[in-house]
Amino acid sequence: MDRRKVVIVGAGFAGLDCAKRLVGEPVDVTIVDRRSFHTFQPLLYQVATAGLSASDVAYPVRGIFQRAPNVAVRLASVTGVDLEHRLVRLAEGPPLPYDHLVLAAGAAVRWFEVPGAEEHGFPLYDLADAIRLRNHVLSQFEAADADPTLVEAGALTFVVVGGGPTGVETAGALTELFAMVLAKDFPRLDVARARVVLLEMGDSVLAPFSHRARRHGHDELVARGVELRLGERVTAVAPGEVTLASGEVIPACTLVWAAGVRASPLADVAGLPQAAGGRIVVGGDLRVPDHPEVFVVGDMAAVPGSGGRLLPQLAPVAKQSGRHAGATIACEAQGRRGGRRFRYRDRGTMATIGRGAAVADLPLGVNLTGVPAWLAWLFLHLLLLAGFRNRLSVFVSWAWNYVTYDRGPRLIIEAPGAPGPEGERGPEST
Ligand SMILES: Cc1cc2nc3c(=O)[nH]c(=O)nc-3n(C[C@H](O)[C@H](O)[C@H](O)COP(=O)(O)OP(=O)(O)OC[C@H]3O[C@@H](n4cnc5c(N)ncnc54)[C@H](O)[C@@H]3O)c2cc1C
């Protein structure tokens, strides 16, 4: 009998864990990604704030499967799926045939149709976004150093939209970068005038966390000088200014958008039923109804959780769902029945606010805050990173940053076009 062809779209947490589960199984796997590397999204904000280098949070996909003869890697953008003929369409080259398809293309930034946000805001979703934001932040300081009158026009005002973990982590890291590093780099500039404003629509930051964690997050942000605006919404973004629902206009050349994600645009063209946020509807076994040969996993899937709610778009959900789809395909390839229901094991959620400050809601109602949560956060992220080299490099960078209060990779790799009050986005850096 011919070996079954498995095509996995996306080498994120979900796609990688699915492919890893299929190594050595009697199937031929092709993992397709538009990037040659896997990105560790939870640490992107540290690249954007010069805590880590880009290469610390990215790992070549081919390197992961060097010793897996049944896994091929394909660098290509998937443009659609022909469900009838079981083909994956690529922007480059002929379509790929499949017997099993695993869609794991992740999510994309959700701009909520706020006028000007997409044109003038800085998303933080992939590595290019993080480098672009780092270039821009550092360039704003260079511009203000050359012409301090720009500070009044918002050159050093950084508005972060969204009080979830990404917004909180980014806001906290920006204040540390300014106070601990840039204040020394720019002795002639009054760096204390730099503002970080965190906007959150709801009435607290870190909304999905426990009350204790939310309180701790709030207090730590305020202690670090973040201006917290709760119950506040952005209604428009223009070059050099951010308009709020209250009518206030903040002169600001930088708007970091951490307000939410939706499913990858690939979900819109796959021709499959979608749920909230564009996520593809799947059954309890992660297959698409009426297409048992198609699995959807990770951020792209609307995976039913307890109480009818969808599982959150988090790395552990992606990893576990990817592995589950891989195990089901492996069972069937071995001639066994593989239709088990996916059960998500929630081992808790964490977020860090900065040096020595984090929150961790763990199973059995254990809520850690402060240094214990921060150490748990550091340890877990080191463990989750792909590749020993990256783990070692991140560990050394963190130790260096902690001991010296320094940030090595504060480099403007490609200077943005014209830093200044226009708040232009820089060109994409590699
Ligand atoms: C800034 C940020 C911080 C986060 N922090 C945390 C955190 O602290 N803890 C946590 O648990 N979760 C966190 N998350 C969420 C977590 O990263 C995601 O839930 C997880 O990455 C989802 O995995 P995935 O495999 O579904 O998608 P992804 O990891 O996004 O992978 C999708 C892959 O598909 C590829 N792809 C997309 N479209 C195409 C196409 N058309 N053709 C070919 N390839 C394509 C992409 O290049 C990518 O490699 C964070 C997310 C972000 C953006």
The ligand as an ORCA input file, in Angstrom:
! r2SCAN-3c Opt
* xyz 0 1
  C       3.489     38.742     20.657
  C       2.887     37.444     21.113
  C       3.134     36.984     22.401
  C       2.591     35.777     22.835
  N       2.854     35.347     24.114
  C       2.376     34.156     24.523
  C       2.693     33.650     25.818
  O       3.390     34.302     26.601
  N       2.209     32.425     26.170
  C       1.433     31.689     25.313
  O       1.035     30.577     25.660
  N       1.104     32.148     24.091
  C       1.555     33.354     23.677
  N       1.233     33.825     22.429
  C       0.351     33.016     21.580
  C       1.121     31.891     20.921
  O       2.329     32.380     20.379
  C       0.235     31.283     19.846
  O      -0.911     30.766     20.475
  C       0.955     30.177     19.095
  O       2.079     30.685     18.416
  C       0.013     29.526     18.093
  O       0.707     28.536     17.418
  P       0.291     28.144     15.938
  O       1.196     27.035     15.551
  O      -1.169     27.941     15.858
  O       0.603     29.439     15.078
  P       1.983     30.199     14.841
  O       2.944     29.925     15.923
  O       1.606     31.607     14.562
  O       2.544     29.534     13.510
  C       1.902     29.678     12.278
  C       2.912     29.405     11.180
  O       2.219     29.371      9.941
  C       2.958     30.075      8.966
  N       2.011     30.559      7.966
  C       0.974     31.406      8.153
  N       0.309     31.591      7.005
  C       0.937     30.857      6.070
  C       0.722     30.643      4.675
  N      -0.290     31.220      4.032
  N       1.585     29.847      4.014
  C       2.623     29.243      4.656
  N       2.863     29.415      5.971
  C       2.027     30.195      6.674
  C       3.638     31.186      9.741
  O       4.802     31.656      9.063
  C       3.968     30.489     11.058
  O       5.251     29.912     11.035
  C       1.770     35.027     21.965
  C       1.514     35.492     20.671
  C       2.071     36.688     20.243
  C       1.797     37.175     18.853
*
